[in-house]
Amino acid sequence: MTLGDKIRKYRTLKGLTQAQLGSMVKLTGDRIRQYENDVRKPKDGKLFEIADALDINPSTLAEPDFDDPTSVMHVLFELEDIYGLHFEKVGDNYQLAFSKGEYSSANWIIEGLAAWVKKRDELQPDINDSNSTIADKKNDYIRWKARYPYNFAEEITNNFALVQKFNEDASSLLSSDRHPVTRFSEFYRSLLALEDAEVKFTISVDEIVSRRSAAFYIDLDYIMNSSDEIKKLYMEFRQCWYDMKEIGIEIHESPVPVNGNMNIALYSDNIQLITLFHAHIHHLEKKKSPMYDEDMYKAEIEDTLQIFNVPIKEYV
């Protein structure tokens, strides 16, 4: 598909005439017609203006020549270098794969793929759909792809408000005589309380905004629809993060997509928290082992509690 074909496609999808699009970017309708017929090519600055008027990512209009196999191969080579893209042979077919964790940007590609799969499944025509519904789903899918990753940014912005409202509503569950944590062991006990109550969450040590961080993730829909008991345990744990922030530890809270679902993330690049999370991840791996011994596990947890029974203020 040529550049002109793409401009025509997304202009039509937007419901604009050539004259209307031209007016939006300070050009005539004839000049837009020339662009669409590939008689002329817009300069980069004007191409960005056209993409903005069509409400799509400029990258959608500037693509390699996918009709040229050699060009496609070189695109794939570059994707391997940047994102760890590789192919795996399955029978007579080849499947695309990304190595999560090996490349700094691969995780975001994987999140994008998860969102793509989710949106594609969501907009698949149903046997009971009318012709107009099928057409609407098809156009919604085209728009979603053309606007990506703007959709992600909008979803995160919308979910910031959801997270804020949830925190405001659930804060009433906190005890009025609660004492702030002052030692890392107290923070750890709050994490263990979530685990004991079988609350669904994950912890990891990840590169976040180019900084190695201890990170806690919990599914937004899950926690919003949980019982008050679980919400209270989570809010007590969340408040421990903010206790540390009051002491001087840098912490962050934000909605982030994980495997296509929106999660609340709490994270910090504090070295003591990173070490603590590493220790607990190690304990969890042992717990999954066929050689798992519950008494030994409890003893190791107690040892970790002793090791981290240190004032938070000493690690600011």
N, C-alpha and C positions, 0 to 999 in steps of 0.2 A: 504494500500500500504506500503510495507516494504521500509527500507532505500535503499536496493539494487535496488528495482524497481524504486525508485525516481532518483537515480544516472543514471540508464540506460535511463530513460525517458528524462532527461534534457541533457544527453550526446548526445542522438540521435537527439534531437531537435536542439542542437548546431552544429550537422553535424560532430561530431568527432568519430574516432574509439577508441577502448579501448586503443590501443597503443599510440595514439595521446594525449588522456587525461592523460595517465600515464606519458608520457614525460613532460607534462606541470606541473605536481606536483611531479616530480622526483621519479616516481614509474614505475614498468613494467606494460605492458598490462595485464599480468597474474594476477597481484595483483588487478587491476581494475575489472577484470572478477570475482575474488573471492569476492570483495565487492558487485558486482551486483548480484551475486548468494547467497549473505548473508552467505558465508562461513567464511568471516572475516568482522570485523567492523572497520572502520577507527577511529583513535583517534580524539579527538576534534580539535586539531591543524590541522591535515591533512584534516578533514572534511571542515574546513574553507577554506583551499587551494583549495579543489575540487570545493566548491561553487564559489570561486573567478574565477577559470578557466572556470566554466560553466556560469559565469556572472549572478548569482542568489543570493538571500539573503540566508545566511546559515540556517535561520529559516525554509526555505522551505524543507530542508533535515532532520531537527530534529523536528518531530512532535509527539504528543501523539498517543496512539493506538486507532484510531477511530472505530475500529471493536469491541471494548469493551465498551458496554453501560455504565458501571460504570465509566470507565475512561473518557468518554465523559461528563457524569454528573458532575464529579469533575472539568473538564475544564470549564464548564458553571458556576459552583459555583465560581471559581476563577475570571472569567470574570465579574461576578456580583460585586464581592468585589473591583476589580480594576477599572472597567469602567462603572459600573451601568447598566450592561446588565440585562434585565428582559424580561419576556414573557407576552404578552397580548392575551387573548382569544377572538377570533373573530369567532362567529359561532361554528363550530366543529374544528376549526384550532387554532394554536398558532402562533403568530407573534413575531419576535425578535424586541426589542426596546431598545434604549439608552436614558438616561435622560440627555439632553444637559444642561450644566451649573452646574449640581450637583456634578460631578466628574471632577477633574482637567484634566484628560486625555480623557474624553468622547468626547469632542469637536473634537479632532484629529481623533477619531474613526469615528465620524459622517462625517467628511470631507473625510476620506478614503472610507466610504460607498458611499458618493456622487460621488467620482471619479470612484469607481467600477461600479456603476449603469450607469454612463455616458459612460465609456469605453465598457461595455457590450452592451449597446444600439448601440454604434458606430460600433461595430464589429459583430452585428447580420447579418446573411446571408440575402441577398435580393433575391426576386424571380427571378430577372434578372441576378444574379451572375452566372458565370461559375463555374465548379467543382474546377478548380485551385484557383479561387478567394475565394471560400468558404473555401478551405483547408488553404489558406494564412491567412484568417481572424481567423480561428480556432487556428492556430499556433501563430499568433500575440497575441491573447487573452491569450493563455497559457503562453507565454513569459511575458506579462504584469503582470500577477498574480505572476509568479515566481520571477520577478525582483522587485516587490513592496517592499519598498517605493522608490527604486532608481529612478523610473519614476518621482515621486514627486520632488525629489531633482534636477533632470535634467530639469524638467519643470520650477521650480523656478529659476534655474541658467539662463536658456534661457530667461525667462521673465525679469530678472534683466537688461539684455541688451536692451530689448524692452522698459522697463520703462525709462531707461537712455536716449535712443534715443528720446522717446516721449517728455521727459522733455527738452531736448536740442532743439528740433524743436519748441515746443510750447512756450519756454521762450521768443521767439521773439514777442509774443502777449502782453507781459507785457509792461506797459507804462514806458517810459524813465524817467518821472518825478514822479514816484511812491515814496511815503514816507513809510519807514518801520513802522510797528506797534510797539507801546511802552506800550500799555495798553491792558488788557484782553478784555475789551469791544470792542476794535477795531478788535481784532481777532474774537470775537463773531459776529460782524456785517458782516464780510466776510463769515462766516458760514451761516448767515441768508440770504445773497445775493444769495447763492447757492439754498437755500430752496425756495426763492421767484421766482427764475428762473426755478423751478421745475426740477432741476438737480437730477438725481437718485443717491443716496448715502445712507449709513447707518452710525450711530454712536452708540457706546456702551461703557460700562465700563467693561473690560474683564481682566482675568488673562493672561498676555502675558509674556512668559519666567519667570514664577513664580512671576511676579510683576503686581500689580493692575494698570491698565493703561486706560487712555482715548484714544479711538481708532476711527478712521475715515476710512471707506472703500468705494472704488468706483471701479466698474467693469472695468478691463483694456480694454477689447474690446469696451465697451460702450464709454469710454472717448476718446479712440483713434479714434473712428469713429463719434464723436460728431461734432457739428458746431464750428466754430472758436469762436463764442460768448460764448458758454458753456466752451470750452477749456480755454478761457481767464479768466472766472470767477473761474474755478478750479485752474489755475496757480496762480492767485492772492491769493486764499485761501492757496494753498500750500506754497507760498512765505511767508505768515504770520507765518507758522510753522518755517521756516528757519530764519525769523526775530527773533523769540523767541530763537532759537538756538544760534544766534549771541549774544543775551543778556546773555545766560548762561543756558537756559532750555534744558534739555536732550530730544531730539526727535529722532524718528527713522522712516525710510521709507523703505518699502520692498514689493515685490509681495507675496501674500499669497492666498492659495486656500480657497474659500468660497462657500459652496454648489456645489462643482465641477467646479466652474468658477474661473479664476485667477483675483484677485483684487489687487489694490494698497492700501496698508495700511499705514497710518500716525498715530503714537501713541507716548504717553509720560506718564510717571508715576508721573508727576507734580501734586501735590494735588489740586492746584487751577484749573487746566484743568479738573481734575476728577470731582471736585465739579460743574464746569460749565456744563460739559456734563450731569451729573446727573440732573441738573436743567432743561436743554433743553429737555432731554428725558421725564421728568415729564410733561413739556409743551406739547410735542407731544402726550403723552397719553391722556391728557385733550382734545386736538384737535380732537381726535377720538371718544370722548364721545358723546352720544346722547344729552347731556346737553351743548354742545359746544357753547360758545358765542364769536364771533369774537372780539368784543370790549374788552371783559375781557381778551382774549388771548393776544391782542396787549398791553394791560396795563401791563400784567405780563411780557411780553418780555421787555418792557421799564424798569420795576423794576429790571429785571435781568441785563440789560445793566448798570443801575446805580450801582448795587451791585458790578459788576465786572469792574467798571471804576477805576481801580487801576493799578499802574505801575507794569509791568511784572518783572522788576529788583528786586522788593521787595520780590519776591517768588522764587528766584533762590536757 
